[in-house]
Amino acid sequence: MGETGLLRMFPQWHCTDFTIIIPDPEEQGKGYGTEVTRLMFDLAFNQWNFNRVSIGVVGFNTSALGFYEKVGFKKEGIQEQGYFYNNEYNDFVMMRILKNEYITRS
């Protein structure tokens, strides 16, 4: 159905990057992404004691940006023209959620 993971884990810095992919549009919008994201946040924040989880999102992927905001990520910066696709430059949106923000949401 898809995949998820925590990448570039830096325990000494208490931070990691998050990834999730559900490629089939028929499987999107059913709550799977929200459920697995909360499970991954629980691992990152409660089991491994990370303080920060971040993700980068291509700016034209508005559905992904909306999803990440819904699960608690906040935009923190833009890498202008940081992504090259289909012979065009696109912005790359950097997002993050902190442990104390997740705790207040769960």
C-alpha positions as CSV (number, residue, x, y, z in Angstrom):
1,M,0.0,0.0,0.0
2,G,2.8,2.4,0.8
3,E,5.8,3.0,3.0
4,T,6.9,5.2,5.9
5,G,10.0,5.7,7.9
6,L,12.3,7.9,9.9
7,L,15.4,8.9,8.0
8,R,18.7,10.6,9.0
9,M,18.2,9.9,12.6
10,F,20.5,11.9,14.8
11,P,19.9,10.7,18.4
12,Q,22.6,13.1,19.8
13,W,20.7,16.0,18.3
14,H,17.2,14.5,19.2
15,C,16.0,15.0,15.6
16,T,15.0,12.9,12.6
17,D,13.3,13.2,9.2
18,F,10.0,11.6,8.3
19,T,8.8,10.1,5.0
20,I,5.5,8.6,4.0
21,I,4.3,7.5,0.6
22,I,0.9,6.2,-0.4
23,P,1.1,6.1,-4.2
24,D,-2.3,4.7,-5.1
25,P,-4.9,7.5,-5.2
26,E,-7.6,5.0,-4.3
27,E,-5.9,4.3,-1.0
28,Q,-5.4,8.0,-0.1
29,G,-7.9,9.9,2.0
30,K,-8.9,6.8,4.0
31,G,-7.1,7.7,7.2
32,Y,-4.1,5.3,6.7
33,G,-1.7,8.2,6.4
34,T,-3.0,9.9,9.6
35,E,-2.8,6.6,11.5
36,V,0.7,5.6,10.5
37,T,2.0,9.2,11.0
38,R,0.7,9.2,14.6
39,L,2.4,5.8,15.1
40,M,5.7,7.1,13.8
41,F,5.4,10.3,15.9
42,D,4.8,8.0,18.9
43,L,8.0,6.1,18.1
44,A,10.0,9.2,17.5
45,F,8.8,11.3,20.5
46,N,7.9,8.7,23.1
47,Q,10.1,5.7,22.5
48,W,13.2,7.3,21.1
49,N,12.9,10.7,22.8
50,F,13.4,12.8,19.7
51,N,12.5,16.5,20.1
52,R,12.0,17.3,16.4
53,V,10.7,15.5,13.3
54,S,11.0,17.3,9.9
55,I,9.9,16.7,6.3
56,G,10.5,18.4,3.0
57,V,7.6,18.8,0.6
58,V,7.6,19.9,-3.0
59,G,5.6,23.2,-3.1
60,F,3.3,22.1,-6.0
61,N,2.1,19.1,-3.9
62,T,-0.7,21.0,-2.2
63,S,-2.5,17.9,-1.1
64,A,0.6,16.7,0.8
65,L,1.2,20.2,2.3
66,G,-2.4,20.2,3.6
67,F,-2.1,16.7,5.0
68,Y,1.2,17.5,6.9
69,E,-0.4,20.6,8.4
70,K,-3.4,18.5,9.4
71,V,-1.2,16.1,11.4
72,G,0.7,18.9,13.1
73,F,3.6,19.9,10.9
74,K,4.3,23.6,10.6
75,K,6.0,25.3,7.7
76,E,9.4,26.7,8.7
77,G,11.1,27.7,5.5
78,I,11.2,27.5,1.8
79,Q,14.1,26.4,-0.4
80,E,13.4,28.6,-3.4
81,Q,13.7,26.6,-6.6
82,G,15.2,23.7,-4.6
83,Y,13.5,21.0,-6.6
84,F,13.9,20.3,-10.3
85,Y,11.2,18.3,-12.0
86,N,9.8,18.1,-15.5
87,N,12.3,20.6,-16.7
88,E,11.1,23.2,-14.2
89,Y,12.4,24.5,-10.9
90,N,10.0,24.3,-7.9
91,D,10.1,25.4,-4.3
92,F,10.8,22.9,-1.6
93,V,8.9,23.6,1.6
94,M,10.5,22.6,4.9
95,M,8.2,21.6,7.7
96,R,8.6,20.3,11.3
97,I,6.8,19.2,14.4
98,L,8.3,19.5,17.9
99,K,7.7,17.0,20.7
100,N,5.8,19.5,22.9
101,E,3.5,20.3,19.9
102,Y,2.7,16.6,19.4
103,I,2.1,16.0,23.1
104,T,-0.5,18.8,23.2
105,R,-2.3,17.3,20.1
106,S,-2.4,13.7,21.2
